[in-house]
Amino acid sequence: MIEKDLGIVLKRINFRETSLIVSLFTRRFGKISGILKGFYSSKKEFTASMDIFSLNEFVFYPKRSTLWLVSFADLVRDFSYLRNDLEKNCVACKFIDTVNHVLPLWDRNENIFLLLNAFLDYFVSIESRKALYIFFIKFLNLYGLRPHFNACVKCHKELNRDFFFSASCGGLLCNRCKHEYNDSEPVTAEAAATILYIQNAGFPQVLRINPTLKCEEEISGLLNGFLSHHLHPNLLGKWMTADYKR
């Protein structure tokens, strides 16, 4: 059966002299691996350059094997600003590398597709640090790994002050429950409230937040610890630490 879908290019590898193998994140089929046979032989079916980050319309043949045949590719949006801004290019690579490495093949998640596409679209006018922590907080929501910031994750007590965060536990802890986890650390009310707002706010309204630099650094540290514990060590690197200068 032939299918048509929108997809973002996550990775590309040359195959032999004329063909291309790509990792695509599609709207309806999730992440797929595809081969574009004869891509470098100027076939009229391939009007897209297949650059990393680019959004394209594809025609392909789903099958049981991991590599699907892509017979048509047409460029929709290339996000060309990323080619002229090294910092934003590096941050955008964090977005697509995470999607490529965390999501399994054929695991459809249309909301994550829309999130990634929206960030590539709006990123041109967003400061890099802000875009990064908002993206990953939203990504964790949609991936099903949302850290708990509504109440104490252990005893479910409502928290007004003196609360702590544990990456291993997956959220906030009260003053009593913090002793059960060696990695618990104090959290300011501003950082906790900002993360909770980002989790619940719609897009693009969430981009209007303007926390202090100190709050951003605290959020970055908490998020980096959580991602390192649950997904991959040092997933965000220097972009989410106090060493990164805006």
TORMARLO-620252 format. One line per field, with one value per atom (N, C-alpha, C): atom name; z, y, x. Coordinates in nm, 3 decimals, padded with zeros to 5 digits. Each point is the difference from the previous one (the first is absolute). Last residue first. Layout:
BEGIN
atom = (CA ...)
Z = (Z ...)
Y = (Y ...)
X = (X ...)
END
This chain:
BEGIN
atom = (N CA C N CA C N CA C N CA C N CA C N CA C N CA C N CA C N CA C N CA C N CA C N CA C N CA C N CA C N CA C N CA C N CA C N CA C N CA C N CA C N CA C N CA C N CA C N CA C N CA C N CA C N CA C N CA C N CA C N CA C N CA C N CA C N CA C N CA C N CA C N CA C N CA C N CA C N CA C N CA C N CA C N CA C N CA C N CA C N CA C N CA C N CA C N CA C N CA C N CA C N CA C N CA C N CA C N CA C N CA C N CA C N CA C N CA C N CA C N CA C N CA C N CA C N CA C N CA C N CA C N CA C N CA C N CA C N CA C N CA C N CA C N CA C N CA C N CA C N CA C N CA C N CA C N CA C N CA C N CA C N CA C N CA C N CA C N CA C N CA C N CA C N CA C N CA C N CA C N CA C N CA C N CA C N CA C N CA C N CA C N CA C N CA C N CA C N CA C N CA C N CA C N CA C N CA C N CA C N CA C N CA C N CA C N CA C N CA C N CA C N CA C N CA C N CA C N CA C N CA C N CA C N CA C N CA C N CA C N CA C N CA C N CA C N CA C N CA C N CA C N CA C N CA C N CA C N CA C N CA C N CA C N CA C N CA C N CA C N CA C N CA C N CA C N CA C N CA C N CA C N CA C N CA C N CA C N CA C N CA C N CA C N CA C N CA C N CA C N CA C N CA C N CA C N CA C N CA C N CA C N CA C N CA C N CA C N CA C N CA C N CA C N CA C N CA C N CA C N CA C N CA C N CA C N CA C N CA C N CA C N CA C N CA C N CA C N CA C N CA C N CA C N CA C N CA C N CA C N CA C N CA C N CA C N CA C N CA C N CA C N CA C N CA C N CA C N CA C N CA C N CA C N CA C N CA C N CA C N CA C N CA C N CA C N CA C N CA C N CA C N CA C N CA C N CA C N CA C N CA C N CA C N CA C N CA C N CA C N CA C N CA C N CA C N CA C N CA C N CA C N CA C N CA C N CA C N CA C N CA C N CA C N CA C N CA C N CA C N CA C N CA C N CA C N CA C N CA C N CA C N CA C N CA C N CA C N CA C N CA C N CA C N CA C N CA C N CA C N CA C N CA C N CA C N CA C N CA C N CA C N CA C)
Z = (02.773 -00.098 -00.088 00.256 00.004 -00.112 00.302 -00.130 00.010 00.378 -00.076 -00.137 00.318 00.027 -00.077 -00.206 00.121 00.016 -00.378 00.114 00.131 -00.431 -00.029 00.120 -00.034 00.046 -00.016 -00.015 -00.001 00.047 -00.084 -00.040 00.003 00.122 -00.126 -00.051 00.381 -00.063 -00.136 00.146 00.074 -00.083 -00.065 -00.047 00.076 00.136 -00.144 -00.043 00.468 -00.061 -00.149 00.285 00.076 -00.077 -00.182 00.012 00.072 -00.031 -00.130 00.006 00.386 -00.026 -00.132 00.120 00.089 -00.027 -00.235 -00.046 00.087 00.125 -00.121 -00.050 00.369 00.036 -00.121 -00.073 00.080 00.037 -00.231 -00.085 00.076 00.235 -00.082 -00.085 00.239 00.092 -00.076 -00.235 00.033 00.094 -00.107 -00.118 00.029 00.328 -00.008 -00.118 00.046 00.109 -00.001 -00.305 -00.040 00.109 -00.023 00.023 -00.045 -00.244 00.134 00.010 -00.329 00.006 00.140 -00.387 00.134 -00.003 -00.387 00.054 00.139 -00.272 -00.036 00.058 00.029 00.097 -00.026 -00.300 00.116 00.102 -00.450 00.037 00.122 00.070 -00.091 -00.106 00.543 -00.141 -00.080 00.538 -00.093 -00.144 00.397 -00.022 -00.106 00.137 -00.021 -00.043 00.128 -00.132 -00.031 00.431 -00.102 -00.140 00.360 -00.001 -00.105 00.077 -00.065 -00.011 00.238 -00.142 -00.076 00.471 -00.063 -00.150 00.259 -00.002 -00.072 00.068 -00.097 -00.012 00.327 -00.135 -00.105 00.463 -00.043 -00.143 00.146 00.030 -00.052 00.170 -00.120 00.043 00.205 00.015 -00.132 00.028 00.010 00.009 00.004 00.017 00.020 -00.059 -00.100 00.015 00.276 00.015 -00.096 00.230 -00.128 00.013 00.353 -00.059 -00.128 00.256 00.064 -00.058 -00.121 -00.065 00.056 00.162 -00.096 -00.064 00.311 00.065 -00.096 -00.152 00.095 00.071 -00.478 00.115 00.095 -00.549 00.127 00.112 -00.594 00.125 00.120 -00.450 00.027 00.133 -00.184 -00.111 00.033 00.218 00.040 -00.107 -00.060 00.003 00.036 00.004 -00.136 -00.001 00.368 -00.016 -00.142 00.327 -00.124 -00.002 00.389 -00.055 -00.126 00.371 -00.070 -00.076 00.296 00.049 -00.068 -00.054 00.020 00.051 -00.155 -00.009 00.016 -00.129 00.041 -00.022 00.084 -00.072 00.058 00.008 00.078 -00.086 -00.099 -00.066 00.079 00.062 00.090 -00.052 -00.282 00.088 00.084 -00.300 -00.081 00.084 00.115 00.033 -00.073 -00.258 00.143 00.029 -00.433 00.057 00.152 -00.348 00.069 00.062 -00.255 00.078 00.078 -00.496 00.144 00.074 -00.464 00.059 00.148 -00.409 00.106 00.072 -00.415 00.113 00.115 -00.436 -00.003 00.113 -00.041 -00.110 -00.011 00.334 00.014 -00.101 -00.040 00.106 00.027 -00.307 -00.055 00.106 00.130 -00.080 -00.057 00.228 00.097 -00.073 -00.265 00.069 00.109 -00.256 -00.087 00.080 00.223 -00.026 -00.087 00.088 00.118 -00.019 -00.363 00.034 00.121 -00.156 -00.091 00.044 00.235 00.028 -00.088 -00.081 00.128 00.030 -00.396 -00.005 00.131 -00.173 00.053 00.023 -00.378 00.142 00.041 -00.455 00.081 00.150 -00.339 -00.062 00.088 00.089 00.059 -00.055 -00.131 00.087 00.050 -00.288 -00.063 00.082 00.159 -00.114 -00.069 00.346 00.052 -00.113 -00.110 00.050 00.052 -00.141 -00.114 00.044 00.333 -00.068 -00.117 00.227 00.087 -00.070 -00.214 -00.005 00.086 00.013 -00.134 -00.009 00.387 -00.001 -00.137 00.041 00.081 00.008 -00.220 -00.079 00.079 00.016 00.101 -00.073 -00.094 -00.041 00.120 -00.124 00.118 -00.028 -00.292 -00.021 00.123 00.103 -00.133 00.010 00.433 -00.081 -00.137 00.332 -00.052 -00.084 00.194 00.107 -00.054 -00.282 00.087 00.104 -00.322 -00.075 00.091 00.184 -00.066 -00.067 00.182 00.105 -00.059 -00.290 00.050 00.109 -00.176 -00.091 00.045 00.266 -00.019 -00.081 00.051 00.122 -00.012 -00.345 -00.007 00.125 -00.014 -00.079 -00.018 00.207 00.088 -00.073 -00.248 00.101 00.093 -00.317 -00.069 00.101 00.145 -00.016 -00.070 00.042 00.133 -00.011 -00.395 00.052 00.136 -00.426 00.143 00.066 -00.465 00.019 00.147 -00.167 -00.070 00.025 00.163 00.077 -00.066 -00.202 00.099 00.080 -00.327 -00.049 00.101 -00.038 00.119 -00.027 -00.305 00.024 00.123 -00.227 00.074 00.032 -00.317 00.053 00.071 -00.403 00.110 00.036 -00.209 -00.045 00.121 -00.195 00.108 -00.055 -00.119 -00.034 00.122 00.000 -00.146 -00.040 00.416 -00.019 -00.148 00.319 -00.126 -00.009 00.465 -00.094 -00.124 00.429 -00.102 -00.103 00.367 00.063 -00.101 -00.096 00.021 00.054 -00.129 00.127 00.028 -00.298 -00.004 00.132 -00.313 00.129 -00.017 -00.345 00.002 00.136 -00.191 00.032 00.008 -00.093 -00.040 00.021 00.218 -00.052 -00.048 00.140 -00.025 -00.070 00.358 -00.138 -00.005 00.318 -00.002 -00.145 00.260 -00.097 00.011 00.260 00.053 -00.098 -00.217 00.137 00.046 -00.522 00.105 00.137 -00.483 00.113 00.106 -00.437 00.020 00.116 -00.342 00.126 00.011 -00.356 -00.015 00.127 -00.248 00.121 -00.022 -00.342 00.116 00.129 -00.434 00.015 00.121 -00.051 -00.028 00.030 00.011 -00.049 -00.041 00.221 -00.146 -00.063 00.481 -00.059 -00.153 00.255 00.045 -00.069 -00.031 -00.111 00.036 00.340 -00.105 -00.116 00.530 -00.122 -00.110 00.505 -00.101 -00.124 00.575 -00.140 -00.092 00.545 -00.079 -00.145 00.432 -00.097 -00.060 00.430 -00.060 -00.094 00.064 00.094 -00.071 -00.203 00.016 00.104 -00.137 00.022 00.031 -00.075 00.083 00.034 -00.083 -00.075 00.093 -00.031 00.103 -00.066 -00.192 -00.010 00.118 -00.217 00.114 00.000 -00.433 00.090 00.119 -00.465 00.108 00.104 -00.560 00.130 00.099 -00.531 00.088 00.137 -00.384 -00.050 00.100 00.056 -00.068 -00.032 00.428 -00.130 -00.066 00.373 -00.023 -00.143 00.419 -00.140 -00.011 00.395 -00.028 -00.148 00.411 -00.138 -00.017 00.391 -00.029 -00.144 00.179 00.123 -00.027 -00.267 -00.017 00.127 -00.057 00.026 -00.010 -00.229 00.085 00.012 -00.196 00.029 00.091 -00.353 00.133 00.005 -00.306 -00.009 00.138 -00.239 00.097 -00.025 -00.235 -00.008 00.099 -00.007 00.000 00.000)
Y = (03.355 00.042 00.110 -00.412 00.144 00.042 -00.469 00.052 00.148 -00.267 00.034 00.058 -00.178 00.140 00.043 -00.387 00.023 00.147 -00.255 00.009 00.021 -00.048 00.092 00.018 -00.304 00.137 00.093 -00.507 00.056 00.143 -00.354 00.140 00.069 -00.465 00.016 00.143 -00.281 00.125 00.023 -00.475 00.090 00.121 -00.247 -00.014 00.096 -00.138 -00.020 -00.025 00.069 -00.080 -00.028 00.259 -00.118 -00.092 00.417 -00.087 -00.130 00.342 -00.064 -00.098 00.255 -00.090 -00.076 00.337 -00.114 -00.103 00.407 -00.079 -00.125 00.312 -00.072 -00.088 00.285 -00.103 -00.087 00.373 -00.102 -00.114 00.373 -00.075 -00.112 00.306 -00.090 -00.089 00.335 -00.102 -00.102 00.371 -00.089 -00.111 00.337 -00.082 -00.100 00.320 -00.100 -00.094 00.365 -00.094 -00.112 00.356 -00.087 -00.104 00.183 00.057 -00.099 -00.027 -00.018 00.067 00.012 00.072 -00.012 -00.200 00.005 00.070 -00.109 00.136 00.009 -00.403 00.067 00.141 -00.288 -00.035 00.072 00.024 00.089 -00.025 -00.215 00.055 00.092 -00.407 00.052 00.087 -00.128 -00.034 00.063 -00.152 00.108 -00.049 -00.268 00.013 00.102 -00.103 -00.128 00.017 00.380 -00.049 -00.133 00.179 00.081 -00.050 -00.197 -00.042 00.079 00.123 -00.131 -00.047 00.397 00.019 -00.131 -00.002 00.059 00.018 -00.154 -00.100 00.053 00.298 -00.103 -00.104 00.338 00.057 -00.106 -00.103 00.005 00.053 -00.256 00.125 -00.006 -00.423 00.067 00.129 -00.412 00.105 00.068 -00.521 00.131 00.108 -00.587 00.112 00.130 -00.472 00.104 00.119 -00.403 00.062 00.115 -00.193 00.001 00.080 -00.054 -00.134 -00.008 00.405 -00.081 -00.141 00.333 00.022 -00.092 00.044 -00.108 00.016 00.333 -00.130 -00.109 00.447 00.001 -00.134 -00.020 00.087 -00.015 -00.065 -00.069 00.101 -00.047 00.073 -00.089 -00.252 00.119 00.064 -00.435 00.053 00.119 -00.309 -00.016 00.054 00.048 -00.143 -00.028 00.448 -00.053 -00.147 00.380 -00.122 -00.052 00.481 -00.074 -00.120 00.349 -00.053 -00.080 00.415 -00.128 -00.028 00.393 -00.101 -00.135 00.287 00.047 -00.117 -00.070 00.145 00.060 -00.499 00.068 00.150 -00.489 00.127 00.077 -00.543 00.120 00.124 -00.486 00.078 00.122 -00.347 -00.005 00.081 -00.056 -00.118 -00.009 00.365 -00.119 -00.126 00.517 -00.096 -00.131 00.390 -00.028 -00.094 00.192 00.046 -00.013 -00.132 00.128 00.053 -00.454 00.038 00.128 -00.197 00.012 00.064 -00.293 00.133 00.000 -00.320 -00.001 00.135 -00.141 -00.077 -00.011 00.251 -00.131 -00.091 00.455 -00.077 -00.139 00.307 -00.013 -00.099 00.123 -00.097 -00.021 00.336 -00.133 -00.107 00.454 -00.041 -00.141 00.182 -00.015 -00.046 00.105 -00.127 -00.022 00.409 -00.116 -00.129 00.401 -00.013 -00.123 00.111 -00.058 -00.010 00.181 -00.134 -00.057 00.450 -00.099 -00.141 00.359 -00.012 -00.107 00.103 -00.068 -00.021 00.247 -00.142 -00.073 00.422 -00.016 -00.149 00.164 -00.035 -00.013 00.073 00.121 -00.027 -00.345 00.112 00.125 -00.412 00.012 00.119 -00.181 00.118 00.029 -00.382 00.116 00.128 -00.422 00.036 00.125 -00.176 00.060 00.037 -00.224 00.135 00.067 -00.451 00.088 00.144 -00.333 00.019 00.097 -00.120 00.076 00.030 -00.283 00.139 00.090 -00.463 00.052 00.147 -00.225 00.029 00.051 -00.136 00.120 00.036 -00.400 00.120 00.127 -00.507 00.101 00.134 -00.576 00.125 00.090 -00.389 00.039 00.136 -00.249 -00.021 00.030 -00.056 -00.001 -00.026 00.219 -00.120 00.013 00.401 -00.060 -00.123 00.251 -00.040 -00.073 00.187 -00.103 -00.052 00.348 -00.113 -00.114 00.413 -00.072 -00.126 00.281 -00.061 -00.080 00.251 -00.115 -00.072 00.404 -00.113 -00.123 00.402 -00.039 -00.128 00.199 -00.067 -00.048 00.261 -00.137 -00.078 00.458 -00.076 -00.145 00.295 -00.027 -00.081 00.144 -00.098 -00.037 00.340 -00.128 -00.109 00.445 -00.057 -00.135 00.230 -00.031 -00.065 00.157 -00.120 -00.039 00.265 00.025 -00.127 00.028 00.126 00.034 -00.381 -00.010 00.122 -00.031 -00.085 -00.015 00.230 00.083 -00.083 -00.189 00.041 00.084 -00.317 00.067 00.049 -00.233 -00.042 00.065 -00.174 00.108 -00.045 -00.245 00.087 00.120 -00.391 00.091 00.085 -00.507 00.138 00.093 -00.549 00.095 00.142 -00.579 00.141 00.086 -00.480 00.020 00.145 -00.353 00.133 00.033 -00.474 00.066 00.133 -00.261 00.020 00.073 -00.318 00.101 00.008 -00.315 00.130 00.110 -00.425 00.022 00.141 -00.141 -00.057 00.020 00.362 -00.146 -00.049 00.475 -00.067 -00.152 00.406 -00.130 -00.068 00.554 -00.117 -00.126 00.580 -00.116 -00.121 00.534 -00.123 -00.096 00.553 -00.094 -00.122 00.348 -00.040 -00.084 00.337 -00.061 -00.027 00.057 00.043 -00.080 -00.063 00.093 00.024 -00.180 -00.024 00.116 -00.089 00.052 -00.039 -00.098 -00.092 00.045 00.194 -00.026 -00.094 00.017 00.050 -00.035 -00.142 00.144 00.062 -00.496 00.055 00.148 -00.274 -00.028 00.060 00.006 00.107 -00.022 -00.161 -00.050 00.109 -00.022 00.107 -00.052 -00.244 -00.010 00.095 -00.097 00.085 -00.010 -00.261 00.139 00.093 -00.502 00.091 00.146 -00.298 -00.057 00.097 00.033 00.072 -00.047 -00.202 00.009 00.069 -00.015 -00.013 00.008 -00.055 00.002 -00.024 00.224 -00.107 00.015 00.189 -00.003 -00.119 00.165 00.009 -00.001 00.003 -00.129 00.002 00.388 -00.110 -00.135 00.417 00.037 -00.120 -00.043 00.034 00.025 -00.018 00.001 00.049 -00.256 00.101 -00.010 -00.155 -00.021 00.116 -00.222 00.109 -00.054 -00.117 -00.058 00.108 -00.014 00.066 -00.077 -00.056 -00.007 00.062 -00.068 00.073 00.012 -00.232 00.127 00.083 -00.333 -00.020 00.136 00.119 -00.144 -00.026 00.415 -00.038 -00.152 00.264 -00.071 -00.036 00.324 -00.047 -00.062 00.190 -00.047 -00.047 00.219 -00.007 -00.035 00.228 -00.078 00.008 00.030 00.083 -00.090 -00.035 -00.052 00.098 -00.126 00.100 -00.060 -00.303 00.061 00.110 -00.438 00.135 00.064 -00.540 00.100 00.133 -00.529 00.126 00.100 -00.566 00.120 00.126)
X = (02.486 -00.098 00.056 00.262 -00.022 -00.096 00.120 -00.039 -00.033 00.109 00.121 -00.033 -00.320 00.034 00.123 -00.313 00.078 00.032 -00.213 -00.090 00.075 00.213 -00.111 -00.092 00.388 00.027 -00.118 -00.139 00.134 00.005 -00.366 -00.005 00.135 -00.060 -00.074 00.006 00.218 00.045 -00.066 -00.107 00.091 00.042 -00.478 00.138 00.089 -00.473 00.014 00.145 -00.147 -00.106 00.019 00.313 -00.037 -00.095 00.139 00.116 -00.036 -00.325 00.023 00.116 -00.086 -00.112 00.020 00.311 00.010 -00.108 -00.018 00.114 00.019 -00.329 -00.038 00.113 00.078 -00.099 -00.033 00.281 00.067 -00.093 -00.178 00.091 00.069 -00.271 -00.082 00.089 00.217 -00.051 -00.085 00.159 00.112 -00.046 -00.309 00.028 00.112 -00.098 -00.107 00.024 00.288 00.023 -00.103 -00.050 00.110 00.028 -00.498 00.132 00.107 -00.478 00.058 00.136 -00.423 00.127 00.060 -00.413 00.058 00.135 -00.284 00.000 00.062 -00.087 00.125 00.009 -00.390 00.103 00.131 -00.380 -00.008 00.111 -00.118 00.131 -00.002 -00.214 00.103 -00.069 -00.143 -00.009 00.112 00.017 -00.035 -00.002 00.133 -00.144 -00.040 00.462 -00.066 -00.144 00.249 00.041 -00.068 -00.067 -00.068 00.035 00.222 -00.140 -00.079 00.447 -00.006 -00.145 00.073 00.030 -00.009 -00.045 -00.118 00.021 00.365 -00.106 -00.124 00.358 00.036 -00.110 -00.052 -00.005 00.030 00.036 -00.140 -00.010 00.448 -00.069 -00.143 00.307 -00.050 -00.070 00.379 -00.102 -00.033 00.150 00.063 -00.106 00.108 -00.094 00.077 00.164 00.024 -00.095 -00.010 00.132 00.023 -00.465 00.071 00.130 -00.328 00.000 00.081 -00.094 00.104 00.009 -00.337 00.129 00.109 -00.465 00.031 00.138 -00.171 00.008 00.049 -00.078 00.112 00.018 -00.232 -00.019 00.120 00.010 -00.015 -00.021 -00.026 00.019 -00.026 00.143 -00.078 00.034 00.170 -00.080 -00.085 00.354 -00.140 -00.095 00.466 -00.029 -00.145 00.165 -00.006 -00.038 -00.131 00.080 -00.017 -00.086 -00.017 00.093 -00.274 00.124 -00.031 -00.221 -00.011 00.128 -00.207 00.094 -00.021 -00.425 00.137 00.084 -00.443 -00.002 00.139 -00.276 00.123 -00.013 -00.316 00.015 00.118 -00.028 -00.031 00.019 00.081 -00.106 -00.045 00.366 -00.117 -00.118 00.396 00.000 -00.128 00.113 -00.021 -00.011 -00.140 00.104 -00.028 -00.206 00.000 00.117 -00.056 -00.126 -00.003 00.342 00.020 -00.128 00.273 -00.118 00.028 00.198 00.031 -00.117 -00.037 -00.015 00.040 -00.009 00.101 00.001 -00.240 -00.051 00.097 00.007 00.065 -00.049 -00.137 -00.059 00.059 00.166 -00.145 -00.056 00.450 -00.021 -00.148 00.120 00.028 -00.025 -00.026 -00.116 00.018 00.361 -00.109 -00.126 00.370 00.016 -00.105 00.001 -00.020 00.006 00.102 -00.143 -00.028 00.449 -00.065 -00.151 00.252 00.045 -00.074 -00.070 -00.057 00.033 00.201 -00.143 -00.065 00.453 -00.017 -00.148 00.111 00.033 -00.024 -00.293 00.134 00.028 -00.350 00.008 00.146 -00.191 -00.017 00.007 00.050 00.070 -00.005 -00.243 00.133 00.078 -00.449 00.008 00.141 -00.088 -00.063 00.021 00.143 00.084 -00.053 -00.259 00.123 00.094 -00.401 -00.028 00.127 00.024 -00.022 -00.024 00.036 00.128 -00.014 -00.396 00.089 00.132 -00.307 -00.046 00.088 00.086 00.028 -00.038 -00.116 00.143 00.042 -00.444 00.023 00.148 -00.149 -00.026 00.028 00.162 -00.027 -00.016 00.089 -00.065 -00.023 00.350 -00.078 -00.062 00.312 -00.144 -00.085 00.515 -00.061 -00.150 00.216 00.022 -00.065 00.204 -00.123 00.031 00.362 -00.092 -00.123 00.355 00.055 -00.098 -00.115 00.054 00.045 -00.156 -00.110 00.052 00.325 -00.081 -00.114 00.266 00.075 -00.079 -00.173 -00.019 00.078 00.032 -00.139 -00.011 00.422 -00.042 -00.144 00.173 00.053 -00.036 -00.095 -00.097 00.045 00.300 -00.113 -00.106 00.371 00.042 -00.115 -00.071 00.016 00.036 -00.018 -00.133 00.005 00.408 -00.054 -00.137 00.213 00.062 -00.059 -00.199 00.013 00.052 -00.120 00.073 00.024 -00.253 00.128 00.088 -00.449 00.090 00.136 -00.374 00.071 00.100 -00.313 00.132 00.078 -00.419 00.053 00.143 -00.328 00.138 00.064 -00.510 00.067 00.142 -00.266 -00.105 00.062 00.163 00.029 -00.122 00.014 -00.021 00.015 00.069 00.028 -00.010 -00.086 -00.025 00.031 00.046 -00.003 -00.018 00.186 -00.058 00.009 00.016 00.032 -00.074 00.164 -00.111 00.048 00.207 00.033 -00.112 -00.008 00.028 00.026 -00.338 00.143 00.023 -00.436 00.042 00.148 -00.273 00.013 00.057 -00.190 00.020 00.009 00.103 -00.065 00.026 -00.026 00.083 -00.087 00.047 -00.079 00.089 00.005 00.057 -00.108 00.133 -00.110 00.058 00.264 -00.029 -00.127 00.361 -00.132 -00.037 00.510 -00.100 -00.129 00.425 -00.101 -00.115 00.447 -00.041 -00.089 00.005 00.087 -00.053 -00.148 00.007 00.099 -00.170 00.142 00.026 -00.445 00.055 00.147 -00.293 00.022 00.058 -00.082 00.062 00.033 -00.194 -00.084 00.056 00.221 -00.098 -00.092 00.523 -00.134 -00.102 00.516 -00.089 -00.137 00.366 -00.002 -00.101 00.091 00.104 00.006 -00.318 -00.016 00.099 -00.109 00.024 -00.012 -00.231 00.084 00.013 -00.109 -00.037 00.094 -00.179 00.104 -00.056 -00.116 -00.037 00.120 -00.222 00.123 -00.037 -00.300 00.022 00.139 -00.359 00.134 00.011 -00.490 00.110 00.134 -00.449 00.066 00.113 -00.277 -00.095 00.066 00.256 -00.115 -00.089 00.541 -00.120 -00.118 00.563 -00.104 -00.127 00.476 -00.105 -00.095 00.515 -00.088 -00.098 00.293 -00.038 -00.079 00.346 -00.079 -00.026 00.134 00.007 -00.088 00.278 -00.117 00.027 00.318 -00.117 -00.115 00.438 00.031 -00.122 00.017 00.063 00.022 -00.247 00.002 00.045 -00.004 00.013 00.010 -00.258 00.124 00.002 -00.286 00.018 00.137 -00.410 00.134 00.006 -00.387 00.078 00.146 -00.454 00.122 00.084 -00.549 00.118 00.123 -00.530 00.107 00.115 -00.555 00.102 00.105 -00.297 00.003 00.105 -00.266 00.057 -00.007 -00.008 -00.044 00.070 -00.129 00.074 -00.059 00.016 -00.084 00.088)
END
